[in-house]
Amino acid sequence: LQWADVSSLQVIDYLVTDIQNPNQLMIMGCYRSEQVLEKGDLLSRIQFLKEKRSKYFFNVTEIELQSCQVDHVNKMIMAMMLINDESETKDLAELCYRRTFGNPFFVLQFMSMLEYEGLIKYDDGSRKWSWKLDEIERQTKFTSNVVELLQGRMRKMPDEVQLLLQYAACLGTSFTKSTIDIIWKQHGTENGDLSILLSQLQEVQFIEEYGENGYRWTHDKVQEAAISLSEKVNASFKFKIGKTLLSALDEEQLEDDLMWST
């Protein structure tokens, strides 16, 4: 909801105050408190709804979610590795917590990166995970935020995958396969099959299927990492994409897609 515009907030207001509607309705929303202004539209609207709840017979419940603590991170790692002994993963969990600040998404990405880099390994013979904590600490010492962590993974992927990431990032939080196909045919590489490349991005959980024939980023930090992956993604880069779409899309498609790339 931190990105919601005034019109969208007004729709929520209308729905919850519509006492003529006999059907029960529950609306669940979430927002990042650090990205919301104290006197901005969202918090003002929430306060406005609180003041209306007795008149229109609805409830407003707020639940503040904190970052995971070390114990929570440890339980996540234990679940991933099918380990029952808390002491076995405690040191790894503490290091993971320091690198991710307990953000669940960052924890998952950090652990995925460790496996990708071979810093944690599964042994088929012993059926156990193994790792060297000092090596993990040394190699992740300069990873100051999750964007850098994600970019580190992205830069180790084939050039055509990195290029596709940058094109897709310019299309917003979601995009259709038909739209990215237009760009890829004009500006992609000859040896890059789009369907295969999209599948690779799904396998590493950078994107996921969304609606009919569409995709979306699994997290806005993934999109942020992709769009800042190279200095090439500048105004001229985005202009090239916008120009390509302008010549290929119809009016209805332009309204959805062109505003992001331009």
PyMOL commands that set and color helices and strands:
alter all, ss='L'
color gray80, all
select helices_A, chain A and resi 6-16+33-35+41-56+70-81+86-100+104-116+133-139+146-154+159-169+177-187+194-203+220-227+235-248+251-261
alter helices_A, ss='H'
color red, helices_A
select strands_A, chain A and resi 120-123+128-131+174-176+207-209+214-217
alter strands_A, ss='S'
color yellow, strands_A
deselect
rebuild
show_as cartoon
